Amino acid sequence: MRLLVCGGAGFIGSTFVRLRVRDHGDDVTVLDKLTYAGRRENLQDVIDDVRFVHGGIEDPASVAQAAAGCEAIVNFAAETHVDRSISGPEAFIVTNMQGTHVLLEAARERGLRYVQVSTDEVYGSIESGSFTESSPLQPSSPYSATKTGADLLVSSYFHTYGLETVICRGSNNYGPYQYPEKLIPLMILNALAGDHLPVYGDGRNVRNWLYVEDFGRGIGHVLAHGVPGEAYNCGGPDECENLEVVKRIIDLTGADETQIEFVTDRPGHDRRYSLSPAKLEALGWKAEVRFGEGLATTVDWYRENAWWWEPIRSGAYREYYERHYGRALG
């Protein structure tokens, strides 16, 4: 296919691009603003195989340039870090909601299939069981609220204009190339460096973990087989408390539990996420990577690819980390 992948230089987007180029031979155009988490380095092994357009999805001119000749749009472009949305929600409104509107208009004008990549956080927290696609949307943070607004806008374009839209909501992703503000790469790199391991609250928050390549395949499955107007949950095969994740990383890196430091909990911190993937599995997709295997692979990747993360830990990320956690990186 001729695909426009928005946010294709980010963590999940670059994984999807790699899968589509290598496994499907797609003609891919990447549109990315290259903010702090969108990096050309994420595409270093396929950059010569794609067309790259530098720009934001909220800019109609950039979108028009990138969409030329494409058959479908897959939108990964988003501000994603909950902590940053709490301290500065404006950027999330611009990218996640206004940007989605610009993309939908571009798809409508050109008659393109449109896939919105979303998150389990639109459903809020669940004490037991798992969310299905018919569960109510109850976002808890500015991040999840803007993703919810974008999902509703996508659905409205199907119902109002007949645009061929589908939504794919993933549970917590992890794997190579993930920016170290997120739990797993943060803990891996801090553990390897001998830094403290900051754990929110009591560490008992539960997340449903999905290896990034499984999510990439799930999105591709929705692109090919999803019914227009529908949403699909792409849930991981395992769930785990955050504190248990940190302890597993300690074991894999040779760090010490004395490095764990419990810090003030995040405002509005959802206690547990869980997605039922039954609807997507009925289409033929199934997660292949269990959490233990995927976590070990991820730790090995960060250990072996200092070229990728050393520039991050020596740059503006250090200032963000010290401001957010009140402690400098070692």
SULKASUL-V872198 format. One record per residue. RES is the residue in one small letter. PSI is psi in whole degrees, -180 to 180 (NA if undefined). OMEGA is omega in whole degrees, -180 to 180 (999 if undefined). D_LAST is the distance of its C-alpha to the last C-alpha in Angstrom with 1 decimal. Layout:
res & psi & omega & d_last
RES & PSI & OMEGA & D_LAST
RES & PSI & OMEGA & D_LAST
This chain:
res & psi & omega & d_last
m & 160 & 172 & 46.1
r & 105 & -171 & 45.2
l & 139 & 165 & 42.1
l & 115 & 180 & 40.1
v & 108 & -179 & 36.6
c & 134 & -173 & 34.9
g & 28 & -176 & 31.1
g & -5 & 176 & 31.4
a & 7 & 176 & 28.2
g & -173 & -175 & 26.1
f & -62 & -177 & 24.9
i & -39 & -179 & 28.2
g & -43 & -180 & 30.4
s & -34 & 176 & 29.3
t & -43 & 178 & 29.9
f & -44 & 178 & 33.3
v & -46 & -179 & 34.2
r & -44 & 179 & 33.4
l & -42 & -177 & 35.6
r & -37 & 180 & 38.4
v & -45 & -174 & 38.5
r & -43 & -172 & 38.3
d & -23 & -175 & 40.3
h & -11 & -179 & 42.7
g & 29 & -179 & 43.1
d & 153 & 172 & 42.8
d & 103 & -169 & 43.1
v & 130 & 167 & 39.8
t & 129 & 178 & 39.0
v & 127 & 171 & 35.4
l & 119 & -178 & 35.1
d & 140 & -179 & 31.5
k & -13 & -179 & 30.2
l & 53 & 170 & 26.9
t & -169 & -172 & 24.8
y & -32 & -176 & 21.0
a & -10 & 176 & 21.5
g & 116 & -171 & 24.6
r & 138 & 175 & 24.0
r & -30 & 180 & 26.6
e & -27 & 179 & 24.2
n & -21 & -178 & 25.0
l & 14 & -169 & 28.6
q & -29 & -177 & 28.2
d & -8 & 179 & 30.6
v & 7 & -173 & 33.3
i & -30 & 180 & 33.0
d & -7 & -177 & 36.3
d & 2 & -179 & 38.0
v & 162 & 171 & 37.6
r & 127 & -176 & 38.7
f & 129 & 175 & 35.8
v & 123 & -180 & 36.5
h & 113 & 179 & 33.8
g & 168 & -179 & 34.5
g & 153 & -179 & 34.1
i & -14 & 177 & 36.3
e & -4 & -179 & 37.4
d & 108 & -176 & 39.0
p & -35 & -179 & 42.5
a & -43 & 178 & 43.0
s & -41 & 180 & 39.9
v & -43 & 179 & 41.0
a & -42 & 178 & 44.5
q & -44 & -175 & 43.4
a & -32 & -174 & 41.3
a & -12 & -176 & 43.9
a & 123 & 177 & 46.7
g & 2 & -177 & 48.3
c & 156 & 178 & 46.1
e & -24 & -176 & 47.6
a & 153 & 175 & 44.8
i & 130 & 172 & 41.7
v & 118 & -171 & 38.7
n & 104 & 171 & 36.3
f & -15 & -170 & 32.6
a & 121 & -178 & 31.6
a & 151 & 161 & 29.9
e & 129 & -167 & 27.2
t & -15 & -171 & 25.8
h & 118 & -176 & 22.8
v & -44 & -178 & 24.3
d & -43 & 179 & 21.6
r & -32 & 179 & 22.2
s & -29 & 179 & 26.0
i & -40 & -178 & 25.9
s & -22 & -179 & 24.4
g & 81 & -174 & 26.4
p & -14 & -173 & 29.3
e & -45 & -179 & 31.3
a & -31 & 180 & 29.6
f & -37 & 178 & 30.3
i & -43 & -178 & 33.9
v & -52 & -176 & 34.4
t & -53 & -170 & 33.0
n & -33 & -177 & 33.7
m & -55 & -180 & 37.2
q & -40 & 179 & 38.6
g & -41 & 177 & 37.3
t & -39 & 178 & 38.9
h & -44 & 180 & 42.1
v & -42 & 180 & 42.2
l & -41 & 180 & 41.7
l & -39 & 177 & 44.4
e & -40 & 178 & 46.8
a & -42 & 178 & 46.2
a & -40 & -179 & 46.8
r & -42 & -179 & 49.9
e & -31 & -174 & 51.3
r & -4 & -179 & 51.0
g & 40 & -176 & 51.8
l & 148 & 169 & 48.5
r & 144 & -174 & 47.1
y & 127 & 177 & 44.0
v & 121 & 176 & 41.1
q & 122 & 177 & 38.7
v & 120 & -173 & 35.4
s & -163 & -168 & 34.6
t & 154 & 175 & 32.6
d & -18 & -175 & 33.4
e & -14 & 178 & 32.1
v & -23 & -178 & 35.4
y & -15 & -175 & 37.0
g & -155 & -175 & 34.8
s & 150 & 179 & 34.2
i & 130 & -176 & 36.6
e & -39 & -179 & 37.1
s & 162 & -178 & 39.0
g & -165 & -176 & 40.4
s & 148 & 176 & 39.4
f & 142 & 169 & 39.9
t & 174 & -178 & 42.6
e & -17 & 178 & 43.4
s & -1 & 178 & 46.0
s & 148 & 179 & 43.6
p & 150 & 177 & 43.3
l & 120 & -176 & 40.4
q & 70 & -177 & 38.5
p & 151 & -175 & 35.2
s & -16 & -176 & 32.8
s & 164 & 174 & 30.4
p & -36 & 177 & 30.9
y & -56 & -176 & 29.5
s & -29 & 177 & 31.9
a & -39 & 179 & 34.7
t & -33 & 175 & 34.5
k & -37 & 177 & 34.5
t & -45 & 178 & 37.5
g & -40 & 179 & 39.3
a & -42 & 178 & 38.8
d & -44 & -180 & 40.2
l & -37 & 178 & 43.2
l & -42 & 177 & 43.8
v & -46 & 179 & 43.8
s & -37 & -179 & 46.3
s & -32 & 179 & 48.4
y & -28 & 173 & 48.8
f & -49 & -175 & 50.2
h & -36 & -175 & 52.6
t & -44 & -172 & 53.7
y & -7 & -178 & 53.7
g & 19 & 178 & 53.9
l & 139 & -178 & 50.7
e & 88 & -176 & 49.6
t & 148 & 170 & 46.3
v & 153 & -179 & 44.2
i & 135 & 177 & 41.0
c & 116 & -177 & 38.5
r & 120 & -178 & 36.1
g & 151 & 171 & 33.2
s & -175 & -172 & 31.3
n & 119 & -180 & 27.5
n & 153 & 174 & 26.6
y & 162 & 180 & 23.9
g & -173 & 180 & 23.6
p & 152 & 175 & 22.4
y & 14 & 179 & 21.5
q & 131 & -177 & 20.3
y & 138 & -168 & 17.9
p & 14 & 170 & 14.7
e & -21 & -179 & 15.6
k & 157 & -167 & 18.0
l & -56 & -171 & 17.7
i & -51 & 178 & 18.0
p & -32 & 176 & 15.8
l & -49 & -178 & 13.1
m & -38 & 179 & 13.3
i & -52 & -175 & 13.8
l & -38 & 176 & 10.8
n & -39 & 179 & 8.5
a & -44 & -180 & 10.8
l & -31 & -178 & 10.8
a & -5 & -178 & 7.1
g & 16 & 179 & 7.5
d & 169 & 174 & 5.8
h & 155 & 180 & 8.7
l & 95 & -174 & 11.6
p & 119 & -178 & 13.4
v & 125 & -180 & 17.1
y & 138 & 172 & 19.7
g & -130 & 179 & 22.6
d & 0 & 178 & 24.0
g & 9 & -175 & 22.7
r & 6 & 176 & 26.4
n & 138 & -174 & 26.7
v & 134 & 177 & 28.4
r & 148 & 180 & 28.0
n & 109 & -167 & 30.4
w & 135 & -177 & 28.4
l & 122 & 179 & 29.9
y & 138 & -168 & 28.8
v & -35 & 179 & 28.6
e & -32 & 174 & 31.4
d & -39 & 178 & 33.7
f & -42 & 178 & 33.2
g & -42 & 177 & 34.0
r & -36 & 178 & 37.2
g & -42 & 178 & 38.1
i & -42 & 177 & 37.9
g & -36 & 178 & 40.1
h & -40 & 177 & 42.5
v & -40 & 177 & 42.8
l & -43 & -175 & 43.4
a & -36 & -169 & 46.2
h & -8 & -177 & 47.7
g & 143 & 179 & 46.7
v & 128 & -180 & 49.7
p & 138 & -180 & 49.6
g & -7 & -176 & 48.8
e & 159 & 172 & 47.0
a & 149 & -179 & 43.4
y & 130 & 176 & 41.8
n & 130 & 178 & 39.0
c & 85 & -174 & 36.8
g & 146 & 180 & 35.4
g & 164 & -177 & 33.2
p & -12 & -174 & 34.7
d & 147 & 172 & 32.3
e & 156 & -173 & 30.7
c & 143 & 173 & 28.0
e & 147 & -179 & 26.3
n & -41 & -179 & 22.6
l & -37 & 178 & 21.7
e & -38 & 176 & 23.6
v & -46 & -179 & 21.8
v & -42 & -180 & 18.4
k & -36 & 176 & 20.1
r & -39 & 179 & 21.6
i & -38 & 176 & 18.3
i & -45 & 180 & 17.1
d & -40 & -176 & 20.4
l & -23 & -177 & 20.1
t & -11 & -176 & 16.7
g & 18 & 177 & 17.1
a & -169 & -176 & 14.4
d & 144 & -179 & 15.5
e & -17 & 177 & 17.0
t & -14 & 177 & 15.5
q & -16 & 180 & 12.2
i & 132 & 178 & 14.5
e & 114 & 178 & 14.5
f & 129 & -177 & 17.7
v & 166 & -179 & 17.5
t & 133 & -176 & 20.6
d & 154 & 178 & 22.5
r & 139 & 177 & 23.1
p & 134 & 177 & 26.5
g & 28 & -174 & 29.3
h & 114 & 178 & 27.2
d & 139 & -174 & 29.7
r & -41 & -177 & 30.1
r & 138 & 172 & 31.3
y & 144 & 173 & 32.2
s & 127 & 180 & 34.7
l & 135 & 170 & 36.8
s & 122 & 179 & 40.1
p & 13 & -171 & 40.4
a & -41 & -177 & 44.1
k & -41 & 179 & 45.4
l & -36 & 177 & 43.3
e & -33 & 177 & 44.1
a & -21 & 175 & 47.8
l & -9 & 177 & 47.3
g & 2 & 178 & 46.2
w & 149 & 172 & 42.3
k & 138 & 177 & 40.4
a & 137 & -177 & 36.7
e & -22 & -172 & 36.3
v & 118 & 176 & 32.8
r & 159 & -170 & 32.1
f & -43 & -179 & 28.6
g & -44 & 179 & 27.9
e & -46 & -178 & 28.8
g & -37 & 180 & 27.0
l & -42 & 178 & 23.7
a & -42 & 177 & 23.9
t & -41 & -179 & 24.7
t & -44 & 177 & 21.9
v & -45 & 179 & 19.3
d & -40 & -178 & 21.0
w & -45 & 180 & 21.0
y & -36 & 179 & 17.2
r & -36 & -174 & 16.8
e & -4 & -174 & 19.5
n & 53 & 178 & 18.8
a & -27 & 178 & 15.6
w & -30 & -177 & 17.9
w & -44 & -172 & 18.1
w & -20 & -180 & 14.6
e & -42 & 177 & 12.6
p & -29 & 179 & 14.5
i & -49 & -177 & 13.6
r & -11 & 178 & 9.8
s & 1 & -176 & 10.5
g & -142 & -175 & 13.3
a & -24 & 178 & 14.6
y & -36 & 179 & 12.8
r & -41 & 180 & 9.7
e & -43 & 178 & 12.4
y & -45 & -177 & 14.0
y & -47 & -179 & 11.1
e & -40 & 179 & 10.6
r & -40 & -174 & 14.4
h & -42 & -174 & 15.1
y & -7 & 179 & 13.0
g & 24 & -178 & 12.8
r & 138 & -180 & 9.1
a & 149 & 171 & 6.3
l & 149 & 178 & 3.8
g & NA & 999 & 0.0
